Amino acid sequence: MTRPHKPRSVRHDPDVVYFKPAGVPMRLLKEIPLGLDELEALRLADVENLSHEEVGAMMNVSRATAGRILGEARRKTALALVHGWAIRIEGGVVETIDADGPTAPETGGFPPAGRGRGRGWGNRQ
């Protein structure tokens, strides 16, 4: 049995949580989930131009973990762009940080469907 994920600190709550190629009907699209922690790592590293060490400190994880999260986020984004898949931003084990301090950890909403969904991705509502 694997150890449960430590909640990752997230400071950005996206207004848009779904991206899809223009002109392709939804029923024909494969989609790939991008966790809130992966989006936060992308935002901090690529938009805010922070190092992996700084990203880790901001997200309350180690530098190595921040690098792994960022690598997976970049891989998923590249797959979606290359293959024309939709990107769905959703849940994960995160702790939202705002001006008032941290809130309770979120686990992502609905439990994963089916047997092969993996690491507990849920729907963000």
C-alpha positions in Angstrom: 0.0 0.0 0.0 1.4 3.4 -1.0 1.7 6.3 1.4 -1.1 8.9 1.0 -0.2 12.2 -0.8 0.6 15.1 1.4 -1.7 18.1 0.6 0.0 20.4 -1.9 -0.5 24.2 -1.3 -2.3 25.9 -4.2 -2.8 29.7 -4.5 -4.6 29.9 -7.8 -8.2 28.8 -8.3 -8.8 28.7 -12.1 -12.0 30.2 -13.5 -11.8 27.9 -16.6 -11.4 24.2 -16.0 -11.8 22.7 -19.4 -9.9 23.3 -22.7 -10.7 21.6 -26.0 -9.6 21.9 -29.6 -11.9 24.2 -31.6 -14.2 22.6 -34.1 -14.1 19.1 -32.7 -17.3 17.7 -31.1 -17.0 16.8 -27.5 -18.1 13.2 -28.2 -15.1 12.6 -30.4 -12.5 14.0 -27.9 -10.3 12.0 -25.7 -9.5 14.0 -22.5 -6.7 14.1 -20.1 -7.0 15.2 -16.5 -4.6 17.9 -15.1 -4.6 18.1 -11.3 -4.8 21.5 -9.5 -1.4 20.8 -8.1 0.0 20.2 -11.7 -1.6 23.5 -12.9 -0.1 25.3 -9.9 3.3 23.9 -10.6 3.0 25.0 -14.3 1.9 28.5 -13.2 4.7 29.0 -10.7 7.5 27.6 -12.9 6.4 28.8 -16.3 4.3 31.9 -15.7 6.0 33.2 -12.5 9.4 31.9 -13.7 10.3 30.3 -10.3 12.9 27.6 -9.8 11.9 24.0 -8.8 13.2 24.8 -5.3 11.0 27.9 -5.1 8.0 26.0 -6.6 8.5 23.3 -3.9 8.6 25.8 -1.1 5.4 27.6 -2.4 3.6 24.3 -2.7 4.8 22.8 0.6 6.7 19.9 -1.1 10.3 19.0 -1.7 12.2 20.3 -4.7 12.3 16.8 -6.2 8.5 16.4 -5.8 7.9 19.8 -7.4 10.1 18.7 -10.3 8.1 15.4 -10.7 4.7 17.3 -10.5 5.9 19.8 -13.1 7.3 17.1 -15.4 4.0 15.2 -15.3 2.0 18.5 -16.0 4.2 19.3 -19.0 3.9 15.8 -20.3 0.1 15.8 -20.1 -0.1 19.3 -21.7 2.2 18.2 -24.5 0.1 15.0 -25.1 -3.1 17.1 -25.3 -1.6 19.6 -27.8 0.1 17.0 -30.0 -2.9 14.6 -30.2 -5.7 17.2 -30.0 -7.1 16.0 -26.7 -9.2 18.1 -24.3 -7.6 19.1 -20.9 -9.8 18.9 -17.8 -8.5 20.6 -14.7 -9.6 18.8 -11.6 -9.1 18.0 -7.9 -6.2 16.2 -6.3 -5.0 16.4 -2.8 -4.6 20.2 -2.4 -4.7 22.8 0.3 -6.0 26.2 -1.0 -4.1 29.1 0.3 -5.6 32.6 0.2 -5.2 35.9 2.1 -6.9 34.4 5.2 -4.5 31.4 5.3 -5.0 27.7 4.4 -8.3 26.0 4.2 -9.1 22.4 4.7 -7.5 20.0 2.2 -9.6 19.1 -0.9 -9.6 15.6 -2.2 -11.1 16.3 -5.5 -14.9 15.6 -5.3 -16.2 12.3 -6.7 -14.3 9.1 -6.3 -12.6 7.7 -9.4 -14.8 5.7 -11.7 -13.7 2.2 -12.8 -10.7 0.2 -11.8 -8.0 1.8 -14.0 -8.3 5.5 -13.0 -5.3 5.5 -10.8 -4.5 8.2 -8.3 -7.9 9.3 -7.2 -8.7 12.0 -9.7 -12.1 13.5 -9.0 -14.3 16.1 -10.6 -14.0 19.6 -9.5 -17.4 21.2 -8.9 
